[in-house]
Amino acid sequence: MQNILVMGGDKRQILLTRRLNELGYNAVYYDKEQPGIAFDTLILPYPAAKDGVTLNAPLSKENILLNDIYKYVRPGGKILGGNLPKDFCNNPNFIFTDYAKDEILLYKNAVLTAQAALCLIMNETQKPLSNSKITVVGLGRIGGLLSEYLLPLGADVTVVTGNSKKLAYCKAKGIRAVNTKNIGGILGESDVIVNTSPNSLFCGGVLTQIKKDAVYFELASAPYGIDFAAAEKCGIKTVKGFGLPGRYFSISACECILESILKHLGE
């Protein structure tokens, strides 16, 4: 029986610990007390780090450095996590697996994120999606799915991308699309802006073109698409939509991660 330590993350990690025990593993969730044994496997959250060096652990009051957690795993043991920093994985004493490279997990996580974003938008604006002018920046997995979900709900959707093929696709589908370099021309009419691109677009003069009563939602990871400090000075309401699957659909999100992790526990 594998001894497994689960660390960091949100409610998904706690549920993951419970599910692993139900499946016959000896799993423990790291809380305040340091475990007294070296585990066979360490499971970190998705994403594993919040800044490249510190464990992503929003439920913990302490900052845990990634380099301090090797001691919890026996030599030759496994360390699994999502978006594991390269430097962290350079330790030759352990076997590292980045489960965020699982395409099935990435797609399922994008579905949950996009659907949770619908809830977040309605909660923060206190308005229905129908007839709202919503600009979605980025047409990756999340941006594409979000746009697809918004259109049947009656939202007036504009997508923004710098990818010429995706612009052509939107045109063929009858979806209003704007090239990234022309984004300033549509911000003045957008009620809601949802950014899914990690590229910094909303800074400097671009911020002054956003409607004063518009709400900006950040779904991208660092370095983010907006200068939050500058946006605050401009009076723009920003909402950080991080960890949406765990916040809105923790059970389903846990099962998605569990499915991916089980592929590696037996290797």
Secondary structure by P-SEA (a helix, b strand, c coil): ccbbbbbcccaaaaaaaaaaaaacccccccccccccccccbbbbcccccccccccccccccbbbbcccccccccccbbbbbccccccccccccbbbbcccccaaaaaaaaaaaaaaaaaaaaaaacccccccbbbbccccaaaaaaaaaaaaaccbbbbbbccaaaaaaaaaaccccccccccccccccccbbbbccccccccccccccccccbbbbbccccccccaaaaaaaabbbbbbbccccccccaaaaaaaaaaaaaacccc
